[in-house]
Amino acid sequence: MPSPRWLRVSNPCALPSLALPPSEADLKGLPALEKRIARRVGETNAAYQLIEDGDRLLVAVSGGKDSWALLDVLERLRKRAPVTFTVEAVTVDPGFPQFNPDPIAETCERLGVPHHIIPAPIDKMVRTKPEELPCIICSRLRRGVLYSFAKRNGYSKIALGHHLDDLIETLLINLFFEGRLSTMPLRLESDDGANTVIRPLGTCEEKDLQRYAWLRGFPIVPCGCPLCGCSSLESRRKQVKEMIASMETSIPRLKASMLGAMGNVKLSHLLDLSQGALHAKGVDEAVERLG
């Protein structure tokens, strides 16, 4: 079966500017989709205390589908939430000649959300340090300028648009390639305590956010990097993503099960000696299942 027209993408930033606009029939499904995403975000926020009364949120908006969905959902949540918080958007300008932040600024103005653009010498650093992986350089510099800007301007939290697929893929990349069990935390305080990062979309599926951004008509702005999607890290992520998609054909609730597993960890039943591996107790369920 061919992919839906809103999923036919060639742009590494995940949703092409030339995607066909939604029809009236497509738009009829928007309220139910919005409700499902809002419910997931609300439940995640309550469980992990992501947004608290008085928070000043700085939302990282790259111009991709996930960051647009995050900004829109948080702004809608702000208007009806029982706690008071503010939402502002920030875009890191990587310095690539093809990157154009104007559509981002214009859309934020239309939404009534204050928007900031902060420069980062990513293009220059990628060119001057060819021996380093470009995606690692980019990630490090983006994080640095975001942390500095948030700290300097008194924001209480930085909101990032990572979703459930990101968490699952990171878990498997770390397991398969790094030899450790971990993923992206939904709430993370920096080592110096100056910044707190939150991921409100961490329990939402990528396909829902992709469709949401498409139905809302947000402009998808490519990052402009000539190497986008070409690093070994992205190659690993693509490999894992394809594996998950293949498994989902026979395990429909695969992602839901993995989400549940990430919140149901038995540390003593793993092999980390510092986490109680010498003191595991209970029925050996794994042996019972194997027979």
N, C-alpha and C positions, 0 to 999 in steps of 0.2 A: 504494500500500500504506500503511495507517495506521501511525503510529508505535507502537512497543511501549508498553505501559501505563506503564512506568517512565520514558519520555521525554516523556509528555504533561504539559508544565509550563506554568504561567501565572505562577509566582513568578519575579521577576527574579533571585532568588538561586539559581535553576537547578534546584531539586528541591523540590516542594511537600511540606509536612508531611502532606497528605492523600493522598499517593501510595499506591496499593494495596500491601500488603505482599507480599513474594515468596512464591511457592508452593514446595513441596518440590522440584518439578522445576526451578524457577529456581535454588534453592540448590545443586543438584547441580553447577552450573557455576562455583560460587565458587572451589573449589581451583585450577582451571585458570586462572581470571582472576587470582587472587592470585599464582600462579606467574609469569604473564606480566608483571604489573606489577612484581613483585619483581625479575625478571630485567632488565627495562629500567632500573630504579632502580640495581641493582647495577652494570650495565655503565656507566651514566652516571657513577656515583660513582667508579668506578675510572678512567675516562678523564679526568675533570675534577677529581679529587681534592677532592670536595665535603666528605666526612666523613673526618677524620683522628683518629689515636689521641689520646685525651685531650680531645676536643672536648666543649664544653657547648653543646648545641643549644637554641635558643629557637624553637619552632615557632609561627608565627602561625596561630591557629585562629579563624576568623570565625564558624564554624557552618555554612558552606557545604560542598557536596559535596567540593570539591577539598582544602580544609584538613583535613577529616576523613580523607580517603584518605591525605593526606600524614602526618598524625599516626600513624595506625594502621600504615602501612607502615614508618615510621621506628622505631616502638616494637618492631615485630616484627623488624626488621633489627637493632636494638640487641641483642636477645637471642641472635642467632646470628652476628653479625659477628666477624671476626678481630681487629678493633680495639675498644678500649673507649671508649665515649662515653655521654653522658647526654642525655635528652630531657625537656624541660619545655614546657608549652603557655602561650601568652599570648593574651588576647583584649582588643582595644581596644574600650572602651565609647564609642560616638560621641555618646552623650547624647540620642539620639532616644527619645521617650517609648515607642514601640512595640518597642524593642529589649529582649529579655529574655535575659540571659546564663546564667540558671539551668540550662537543659538542657545547656549546654556544660560548666559546672562539674560537674554531676552525672555526665555521661558520662566526663569526664576522671578523676573519682574512681573510677568503675567500672573504667576501664582501668589505674588505678594510676599515672597520669601527673600530676605536680605542675602546678597550673594557677594562673595569675595574671590578674587583671583590672586593666587600667590605663585611667583615664579620659582622654578627649580632647574638647576643646570644639568638636567638629565641627558639631553642631546649631546652636550659638550662632554660629559663624563663617559658616555657610552663610546664616543669616538676616540677619546684619549686613553681609554683602558680596554683595548680589544681583548686582553687576556682574561677579563672577568665576564661572567655571564651577564648579558644586558638586563635581563629581567630582575636579577638580584640587585644590580645597581639601581634600577628604577624603583624597586620596592623600598630599598633602604633610604633613598633620597626623598621619596614621597612621604614615607613615615616620619623622617626627620623634620621636614618643613611643616607637616601637619601638626606634629607634637609641639614644635616651637611656636607656631601661630596660635594654637589653642591655649598654651600656657601663657603666652604674652598677652592675650586678650581676654583671659578669664573664663574660658569655656569649661564647663564641668565635665563634659564627655564628648568623645568623638564617635560618631555613628558611621559604620561601614556597611556596605551592601552585600556582604557575603551571605550565601543562602545554604540550604540543606545539601544541595549537590556539592558545593564547595567543601563543606564539612566532611562529607562522606569520602570525596576524592582525596582530600588531605589525609584523612585517616588511613586510607589504603596506600597512598604514596609513601607515607611514613612507615607503614608496616612492610611494604614490599621492597622499598629502596633505601630506607634509612635505619631499619631495624629497631623501631620504637613504636609504642602505641600512644598516639596523641592526635588531636585535631585542633581546629581553631576554637578557642573558648568564646562563649557568648558574651562574657564580661571579663575584661583583662585590665588590671592596673599595672602601669609601667613600674619598673624597678625602683625608680626614685619617688614614686607616688604622685608625680605631678600630673599624669594623664590617665584617664580611664577610657578604654575602647569598648564599645558595645556593638553587637551584631543582631539587631532586632529581627532580621529576616532569616535567622539561622535555622528555623524549622519550616521554612517555606520552600517549595520546590521551584527549581529554575524555570521549568516550563510555564508555571503560573505567572511568574514575574515577567517572563518574556511576552506572554500574551497580554498581560496587564499594561505593559509599556506600549505595546502596539495598539491596543484599544484606546488608550489615553492619547495617542498621537504625539508622544514625546519625540523630539528630534534626537536621533542617535548620532553622536559625534565621535568619529574614530580618533584614537589617541595620536595618530600621525607617525607612530614609530615604524620605520621600514622593516624592522625585525620582529614585529608583533606576531606572537604565536610560533616563533621559530626556535626558541631556546630548548635545551634539553629538559628543563622543568616543565615547559608547556607540552613537550612531546610525551612526557610521562603522564601528565594530566589527561591528555587526549587518549592515551592508551588505556588508562583506568576508566575514563568516561565511556569508551566504547565497550569495555568489558562489562560495566554495569548495565549499559543499554541492552547488551546481548543476554545477560542473566535475567533482566526484567521480563523478557518474553515468556519465561517459564516460572518466574517468581514475581508475580504482580505487586506484592507488598514488600518488595525488597528494601526500598528506601525507608518505609515506615518501620520495618524491623530493625534496620541499622540505626535509625534515630532512637528507637527504644533501647537498643544495646548501649549506645553512648551514654544513656542516662541510667544504666543498670549494670554497673561495673563491680565485679567481685575481685578486688585487688589480690586477696589471698589465694585466688585460684589461677593466678598467673605465675610467672617465674621470677619476679623481682623480689630479691631477698630483703630489700629495704621496705617493701610494702606488705610484709607478712607472709611470704611464700613458705616459710618454715612452720607456720601455725594454721594452715588450712584445716577447717573442720566441716563436717556435714556429710551428706550422702554424695557418693561419687556419681553424679548425674550423667557426666559425659560417658562414663563406661557403660552405664545402663542403656544409653541411647545407641551406642555402638554395638551392643549385644555381645 
